[in-house]
Amino acid sequence: MDNTVTALAGQIAQLDSVDLAQLERMRHEALTVRAPWKAEYGAYQSGGWWTTSLMNASGDAADVTIGDCAAKPTGLLAQMPATSALLNELGLNYMWVRLARLEPNAFLWEHRDYDDLDEIERHRLHIPLHTNTSAFLVTGGTKVHMTGGRIWRLTPTYAHGVCNLLGPDRIHLIADVYADDTYRRLARHPSLHPDTAELLPSADHAVLAERLQAARNMAELGCTEAAERMLLRLFYTYALPEGAAYDLIAELHTSLGDMEAATRWTAAKQRLLALTA
């Protein structure tokens, strides 16, 4: 496990700590502020994932489609003094800063980020504000619960997904930042505590064949969307080869004779994982 954690630190790592009293004030702000939560990137999620912007190009908190920019505070950030103070203290070169809320029984499907942005070095930071142990990220065949009290760095060019199985809502502050000397000082000692990471079990051919047959039975009863979601959720249960859940869904539709749906899911795999066709 130690070797796995060391290797995984390039994908996700803990950086500096956050003062717990300030973190509690930020948590209170995130839970009570009247935010214009938006559901964006629908193809990436099961539903139940919402964001609102604190810093962006337009200054409009409802503008949540990420892009390179010189970020400026939104009106929402002006209502969150503890959060604003922390962002100022960090002194980073912000590209975009958001609150992200993931409801119970909600999933962000396996995907990569940043593929549609210019080739400029940037990093994604997470500060968990409100979370629970059933909320975790999966990357590299490992599930990681991002605990509170720390700034986490995620490298989103690696395939990853997020879920919140039981709730309550998981709320993170997410800051996309450009690399500079201030960021490098913050990230000079990345670490990943073994207690936060858990290797997922491998799924052999027999297990996947059983799950595929169960999905086929569901689809034949008319529950096609539920069958697709069951296969998508395998990513959070087993250490699968990249894109394997999408391949299983394409195989499901092929077995049912629906080649249009099979082609659509193959294209979704290429799009979500930023693969070259």
Backbone hydrogen bonds in HBPLUS format (Angstrom, degrees):
<---DONOR---> <-ACCEPTOR-->    atom                        ^
c    i                          cat <-CA-CA->   ^        H-A-AA   ^      H-
h    n   atom  resd res      DA  || num        DHA   H-A  angle D-A-AA Bond
n    s   type  num  typ     dist DA aas  dist angle  dist       angle   num
A0005-VAL N   A0001-MET O   2.90 MM   4  6.18 160.0  1.94 157.4 162.6     1
A0006-THR N   A0002-ASP O   2.99 MM   4  6.22 158.7  2.04 147.1 152.8     2
A0007-ALA N   A0003-ASN O   3.00 MM   4  6.23 160.1  2.04 147.5 152.4     3
A0008-LEU N   A0004-THR O   2.83 MM   4  5.98 152.1  1.90 148.4 157.1     4
A0009-ALA N   A0005-VAL O   3.07 MM   4  6.20 129.9  2.33 142.9 153.8     5
A0011-GLN N   A0008-LEU O   2.73 MM   3  5.30 152.3  1.80 119.7 128.8     6
A0012-ILE N   A0008-LEU O   2.99 MM   4  6.29 158.8  2.04 155.8 162.7     7
A0155-THR N   A0011-GLN O   2.75 MM 144  4.93 159.7  1.79 155.0 151.1     8
A0013-ALA N   A0153-ARG O   2.95 MM 140  5.28 150.3  2.04 144.6 153.6     9
A0153-ARG N   A0013-ALA O   2.73 MM 140  5.28 165.0  1.75 158.8 164.0    10
A0014-GLN N   A0191-SER O   2.53 MM 177  5.17 170.2  1.54 166.4 166.8    11
A0191-SER N   A0014-GLN O   3.05 MM 177  5.17 146.8  2.16 138.6 148.3    12
A0015-LEU N   A0151-ILE O   2.67 MM 136  5.33 164.9  1.69 177.9 175.0    13
A0151-ILE N   A0016-ASP O   2.81 MM 135  5.52 158.9  1.85 172.4 172.4    14
A0018-VAL N   A0149-GLY O   2.92 MM 131  5.16 154.8  1.99 128.7 128.4    15
A0023-LEU N   A0019-ASP O   2.83 MM   4  6.06 155.9  1.89 152.9 161.2    16
A0024-GLU N   A0020-LEU O   2.95 MM   4  6.11 150.0  2.04 141.1 147.9    17
A0025-ARG N   A0021-ALA O   3.16 MM   4  6.49 150.9  2.25 141.8 149.1    18
A0026-MET N   A0022-GLN O   2.93 MM   4  6.25 156.5  1.98 151.0 157.8    19
A0027-ARG N   A0023-LEU O   2.84 MM   4  6.08 153.6  1.91 147.3 155.1    20
A0028-HIS N   A0024-GLU O   3.00 MM   4  6.21 157.6  2.05 145.5 150.8    21
A0029-GLU N   A0025-ARG O   3.00 MM   4  6.29 157.8  2.05 147.0 152.9    22
A0030-ALA N   A0026-MET O   2.94 MM   4  6.21 162.7  1.97 153.1 157.1    23
A0031-LEU N   A0027-ARG O   3.02 MM   4  6.21 149.0  2.12 147.9 156.0    24
A0032-THR N   A0028-HIS O   3.05 MM   4  6.11 137.4  2.23 146.2 156.5    25
A0033-VAL N   A0029-GLU O   2.88 MM   4  5.56 154.2  1.95 155.0 157.0    26
A0037-TRP N   A0035-ALA O   3.03 MM   2  5.62 128.6  2.30 105.3  90.6    27
A0038-LYS N   A0051-THR O   2.82 MM  13  5.36 157.6  1.87 146.3 153.5    28
A0051-THR N   A0038-LYS O   2.94 MM  13  5.36 159.5  1.98 144.9 149.9    29
A0044-TYR N   A0041-TYR O   2.98 MM   3  5.58 156.3  2.04 118.0 125.5    30
A0045-GLN N   A0042-GLY O   3.32 MM   3  5.58 170.5  2.33 111.7 114.5    31
A0109-TRP N   A0044-TYR O   2.63 MM  65  5.38 144.0  1.76 145.3 156.7    32
A0046-SER N   A0107-PHE O   2.89 MM  61  5.30 151.9  1.97 155.0 157.6    33
A0103-GLU N   A0048-GLY O   2.82 MM  55  5.02 168.1  1.83 152.1 156.2    34
A0050-TRP N   A0101-ARG O   2.85 MM  51  5.10 164.0  1.87 151.6 157.1    35
A0101-ARG N   A0050-TRP O   2.73 MM  51  5.10 169.2  1.74 155.7 159.6    36
A0052-THR N   A0099-LEU O   3.04 MM  47  5.42 144.3  2.18 148.9 155.7    37
A0099-LEU N   A0052-THR O   2.86 MM  47  5.42 158.8  1.90 161.8 169.0    38
A0053-SER N   A0061-ALA O   2.91 MM   8  4.40 173.9  1.91 136.8 135.1    39
A0054-LEU N   A0097-VAL O   2.71 MM  43  5.28 170.1  1.72 142.3 145.6    40
A0074-THR N   A0054-LEU O   2.88 MM  20  5.24 154.2  1.94 139.0 135.3    41
A0055-MET N   A0097-VAL O   3.16 MM  42  4.83 158.5  2.21 131.7 129.7    42
A0097-VAL N   A0055-MET O   2.96 MM  42  4.83 164.0  1.98 136.9 136.6    43
A0056-ASN N   A0072-LYS O   3.02 MM  16  5.45 152.5  2.09 149.6 146.9    44
A0072-LYS N   A0056-ASN O   2.80 MM  16  5.45 162.0  1.83 141.0 142.4    45
A0063-ASP N   A0060-ASP O   2.99 MM   3  5.45 164.4  2.02 117.3 122.2    46
A0079-GLN N   A0076-LEU O   2.94 MM   3  5.39 150.4  2.03 110.9 120.0    47
A0080-MET N   A0077-LEU O   2.92 MM   3  5.09 163.6  1.95 113.9 117.4    48
A0084-SER N   A0080-MET O   2.92 MM   4  6.12 163.5  1.95 158.8 164.3    49
A0085-ALA N   A0081-PRO O   2.90 MM   4  5.99 153.9  1.96 143.1 150.1    50
A0086-LEU N   A0082-ALA O   3.14 MM   4  6.41 155.9  2.20 143.3 148.5    51
A0087-LEU N   A0083-THR O   3.10 MM   4  6.38 166.3  2.12 154.1 157.4    52
A0088-ASN N   A0084-SER O   2.98 MM   4  6.21 155.5  2.04 148.7 155.6    53
A0089-GLU N   A0085-ALA O   2.87 MM   4  6.09 156.0  1.92 148.3 155.5    54
A0090-LEU N   A0086-LEU O   2.93 MM   4  6.18 157.0  1.98 155.6 160.6    55
A0091-GLY N   A0087-LEU O   3.26 MM   4  6.49 147.9  2.37 139.1 146.9    56
A0178-TYR N   A0093-ASN O   2.85 MM  85  5.49 166.3  1.87 165.9 167.6    57
A0095-MET N   A0176-ASP O   2.71 MM  81  5.34 168.1  1.72 152.4 152.2    58
A0096-TRP N   A0176-ASP O   3.24 MM  80  5.20 156.0  2.30 137.2 139.0    59
A0176-ASP N   A0096-TRP O   2.80 MM  80  5.20 164.9  1.82 164.5 168.5    60
A0098-ARG N   A0174-ILE O   2.79 MM  76  5.20 162.7  1.82 153.2 159.2    61
A0174-ILE N   A0098-ARG O   2.85 MM  76  5.20 163.6  1.88 145.6 151.2    62
A0100-ALA N   A0172-HIS O   2.88 MM  72  5.35 159.6  1.92 157.9 164.1    63
A0172-HIS N   A0100-ALA O   2.98 MM  72  5.35 156.4  2.04 149.8 156.2    64
A0102-LEU N   A0170-ARG O   2.81 MM  68  5.05 159.2  1.85 146.9 154.2    65
A0170-ARG N   A0102-LEU O   2.89 MM  68  5.05 167.3  1.90 146.7 149.4    66
A0105-ASN N   A0164-ASN O   2.59 MM  59  5.60 124.2  1.89 146.6 165.2    67
A0106-ALA N   A0164-ASN O   3.35 MM  58  5.57 147.4  2.47 135.4 139.8    68
A0164-ASN N   A0106-ALA O   3.00 MM  58  5.57 149.0  2.10 160.5 164.9    69
A0108-LEU N   A0162-VAL O   2.72 MM  54  4.99 167.2  1.73 153.5 155.7    70
A0162-VAL N   A0108-LEU O   3.12 MM  54  4.99 149.3  2.22 129.5 139.0    71
A0111-HIS N   A0160-HIS O   2.85 MM  49  5.57 151.7  1.93 145.9 152.4    72
A0160-HIS N   A0111-HIS O   2.94 MM  49  5.57 157.1  1.99 147.9 153.2    73
A0112-ARG N   A0272-LEU O   2.81 MM 160  6.23 146.9  1.92 171.9 161.2    74
A0113-ASP N   A0156-PRO O   2.87 MM  43  5.23 166.9  1.88 136.0 139.9    75
A0117-LEU N   A0114-TYR O   3.19 MM   3  5.32 169.1  2.21 112.6 114.3    76
A0120-ILE N   A0118-ASP O   2.79 MM   2  5.66 131.2  2.03 111.5  95.9    77
A0179-ALA N   A0121-GLU O   3.20 MM  58  5.74 169.4  2.22 133.5 133.2    78
A0123-HIS N   A0177-VAL O   2.79 MM  54  5.37 155.5  1.84 154.2 162.7    79
A0177-VAL N   A0123-HIS O   2.82 MM  54  5.37 165.7  1.84 159.8 164.2    80
A0154-LEU N   A0124-ARG O   2.91 MM  30  5.45 161.7  1.94 153.9 160.0    81
A0125-LEU N   A0175-ALA O   2.80 MM  50  5.07 166.0  1.82 145.5 150.4    82
A0175-ALA N   A0125-LEU O   2.86 MM  50  5.07 159.0  1.90 143.9 151.0    83
A0126-HIS N   A0152-TRP O   2.74 MM  26  4.95 158.3  1.79 139.9 147.1    84
A0152-TRP N   A0126-HIS O   2.79 MM  26  4.95 178.7  1.79 158.7 159.1    85
A0127-ILE N   A0173-LEU O   2.82 MM  46  5.06 149.6  1.92 149.0 157.0    86
A0173-LEU N   A0127-ILE O   2.98 MM  46  5.06 170.1  1.99 139.5 141.2    87
A0129-LEU N   A0171-ILE O   2.89 MM  42  5.61 161.0  1.93 154.8 159.4    88
A0130-HIS N   A0171-ILE O   3.13 MM  41  4.99 152.1  2.21 144.9 145.0    89
A0171-ILE N   A0130-HIS O   2.71 MM  41  4.99 157.8  1.76 145.2 153.0    90
A0135-ALA N   A0132-ASN O   3.08 MM   3  5.65 162.8  2.11 119.7 123.1    91
A0165-LEU N   A0134-SER O   3.12 MM  31  5.35 170.7  2.13 131.2 128.4    92
A0136-PHE N   A0163-CYS O   2.98 MM  27  5.73 144.6  2.11 148.6 159.7    93
A0163-CYS N   A0136-PHE O   3.00 MM  27  5.73 159.3  2.04 161.2 167.8    94
A0137-LEU N   A0144-VAL O   2.88 MM   7  5.18 168.8  1.89 147.1 147.0    95
A0144-VAL N   A0137-LEU O   2.68 MM   7  5.18 160.2  1.71 155.9 163.2    96
A0138-VAL N   A0161-GLY O   2.79 MM  23  5.33 163.4  1.81 156.1 159.3    97
A0161-GLY N   A0138-VAL O   3.08 MM  23  5.33 144.5  2.21 142.3 151.8    98
A0139-THR N   A0142-THR O   2.98 MM   3  5.51 156.4  2.04 156.7 160.0    99
A0142-THR N   A0139-THR O   3.07 MM   3  5.51 151.3  2.16 113.0 121.3   100
A0200-LEU N   A0141-GLY O   3.03 MM  59  5.78 171.8  2.04 153.3 152.7   101
A0143-LYS N   A0198-GLU O   2.90 MM  55  5.32 165.8  1.92 155.0 151.9   102
A0198-GLU N   A0143-LYS O   2.90 MM  55  5.32 149.1  1.99 150.2 160.0   103
A0145-HIS N   A0196-THR O   3.07 MM  51  5.49 152.6  2.15 153.7 159.2   104
A0158-TYR N   A0155-THR O   3.27 MM   3  6.29 170.5  2.28 127.4 129.5   105
A0184-ARG N   A0180-ASP O   2.99 MM   4  6.26 163.8  2.01 154.9 159.8   106
A0185-ARG N   A0181-ASP O   2.99 MM   4  6.22 147.7  2.10 145.5 152.9   107
A0186-LEU N   A0182-THR O   3.15 MM   4  6.42 158.0  2.20 145.9 151.7   108
A0187-ALA N   A0183-TYR O   2.92 MM   4  6.17 149.1  2.02 152.3 161.6   109
A0188-ARG N   A0185-ARG O   3.44 MM   3  5.22 166.9  2.46 105.6 105.2   110
A0196-THR N   A0193-HIS O   2.96 MM   3  5.70 161.7  1.99 125.4 130.8   111
A0197-ALA N   A0194-PRO O   3.20 MM   3  5.40 156.7  2.26 107.6 114.3   112
A0239-ALA N   A0201-PRO O   2.83 MM  38  5.76 159.1  1.88 137.0 143.2   113
A0208-LEU N   A0204-ASP O   3.16 MM   4  6.51 166.9  2.18 159.4 162.6   114
A0209-ALA N   A0205-HIS O   2.86 MM   4  6.01 155.6  1.92 150.1 157.6   115
A0210-GLU N   A0206-ALA O   2.97 MM   4  6.15 150.9  2.05 143.7 151.3   116
A0211-ARG N   A0207-VAL O   3.01 MM   4  6.33 159.0  2.05 150.5 155.8   117
A0212-LEU N   A0208-LEU O   2.87 MM   4  6.05 155.5  1.93 147.5 154.7   118
A0213-GLN N   A0209-ALA O   2.97 MM   4  6.15 154.7  2.04 143.6 150.1   119
A0214-ALA N   A0210-GLU O   2.99 MM   4  6.25 155.0  2.05 146.3 153.3   120
A0215-ALA N   A0211-ARG O   2.93 MM   4  6.20 153.3  2.01 145.8 153.0   121
A0216-ARG N   A0212-LEU O   2.89 MM   4  6.16 151.0  1.98 145.1 153.5   122
A0217-ASN N   A0213-GLN O   2.93 MM   4  6.21 155.8  1.99 149.6 155.5   123
A0218-MET N   A0214-ALA O   3.08 MM   4  6.36 155.1  2.14 144.3 150.7   124
A0219-ALA N   A0215-ALA O   2.92 MM   4  6.17 163.3  1.95 152.2 156.5   125
A0220-GLU N   A0216-ARG O   2.94 MM   4  6.12 155.8  2.00 149.8 156.0   126
A0221-LEU N   A0218-MET O   3.03 MM   3  5.19 140.5  2.19 100.5 112.3   127
A0223-CYS N   A0218-MET O   3.00 MM   5  5.26 155.0  2.06 147.3 139.5   128
A0222-GLY N   A0219-ALA O   2.89 MM   3  5.03 158.3  1.94 108.1 113.6   129
A0227-ALA N   A0223-CYS O   3.03 MM   4  6.26 147.9  2.13 144.6 154.0   130
A0228-GLU N   A0224-THR O   2.95 MM   4  6.28 154.8  2.01 151.7 158.2   131
A0229-ARG N   A0225-GLU O   2.99 MM   4  6.27 161.0  2.03 150.1 154.9   132
A0230-MET N   A0226-ALA O   2.96 MM   4  6.13 149.6  2.05 143.1 151.3   133
A0231-LEU N   A0227-ALA O   3.21 MM   4  6.49 155.2  2.27 145.5 150.9   134
A0232-LEU N   A0228-GLU O   2.91 MM   4  6.22 155.6  1.97 149.8 157.5   135
A0233-ARG N   A0229-ARG O   2.98 MM   4  6.11 149.5  2.07 146.0 152.7   136
A0234-LEU N   A0231-LEU O   3.16 MM   3  5.40 155.8  2.22 105.7 113.1   137
A0235-PHE N   A0232-LEU O   3.34 MM   3  6.19 163.1  2.37 119.1 122.1   138
A0236-TYR N   A0233-ARG O   3.02 MM   3  5.55 151.7  2.10 113.6 120.9   139
A0237-THR N   A0234-LEU O   3.03 MM   3  5.05 159.3  2.07 106.4 113.0   140
A0238-TYR N   A0234-LEU O   2.96 MM   4  5.95 161.8  1.99 167.6 166.9   141
A0244-ALA N   A0241-PRO O   3.00 MM   3  5.45 158.6  2.05 142.6 139.9   142
A0247-ASP N   A0243-GLY O   3.08 MM   4  6.39 153.5  2.15 150.4 158.7   143
A0248-LEU N   A0244-ALA O   2.92 MM   4  6.19 152.1  2.00 149.7 156.6   144
A0249-ILE N   A0245-ALA O   3.15 MM   4  6.47 151.6  2.24 143.2 150.1   145
A0250-ALA N   A0246-TYR O   3.01 MM   4  6.29 159.5  2.05 149.4 154.9   146
A0251-GLU N   A0247-ASP O   2.86 MM   4  6.11 153.5  1.93 146.6 154.5   147
A0252-LEU N   A0248-LEU O   2.80 MM   4  6.06 148.3  1.90 143.3 152.4   148
A0253-HIS N   A0249-ILE O   3.06 MM   4  6.39 163.3  2.09 153.9 155.5   149
A0254-THR N   A0250-ALA O   2.93 MM   4  6.15 151.8  2.01 145.1 153.8   150
A0255-SER N   A0251-GLU O   2.94 MM   4  6.13 158.0  1.99 149.2 154.2   151
A0256-LEU N   A0252-LEU O   3.14 MM   4  6.44 131.7  2.39 138.0 151.3   152
A0256-LEU N   A0253-HIS O   3.13 MM   3  4.94 129.9  2.39  90.2 103.9   153
A0258-ASP N   A0253-HIS O   2.84 MM   5  5.10 149.9  1.93 157.7 152.6   154
A0257-GLY N   A0254-THR O   3.02 MM   3  5.03 156.3  2.07 102.3 109.7   155
A0262-ALA N   A0258-ASP O   3.14 MM   4  6.44 156.6  2.20 145.5 152.6   156
A0263-THR N   A0259-MET O   2.90 MM   4  6.04 159.6  1.95 146.5 151.2   157
A0264-ARG N   A0260-GLU O   2.98 MM   4  6.18 150.3  2.07 141.2 150.0   158
A0265-TRP N   A0261-ALA O   3.01 MM   4  6.27 154.8  2.07 151.2 156.0   159
A0266-THR N   A0262-ALA O   3.05 MM   4  6.28 149.1  2.14 143.9 152.7   160
A0267-ALA N   A0263-THR O   2.98 MM   4  6.20 154.7  2.04 146.6 153.2   161
A0268-ALA N   A0264-ARG O   2.93 MM   4  6.17 144.2  2.06 137.5 148.2   162
A0269-LYS N   A0265-TRP O   2.99 MM   4  6.18 153.7  2.06 142.8 148.4   163
A0270-GLN N   A0266-THR O   3.21 MM   4  6.52 158.3  2.26 143.3 148.3   164
A0271-ARG N   A0267-ALA O   2.94 MM   4  6.17 154.5  2.01 148.0 155.3   165
A0272-LEU N   A0268-ALA O   2.81 MM   4  5.89 177.4  1.81 159.9 160.8   166
A0273-LEU N   A0269-LYS O   3.04 MM   4  5.87 152.1  2.12 142.9 150.1   167
A0275-LEU N   A0270-GLN O   2.79 MM   5  4.59 153.6  1.86 136.3 143.5   168
A0274-ALA N   A0271-ARG O   3.30 MM   3  5.07 160.5  2.34  97.6 102.9   169
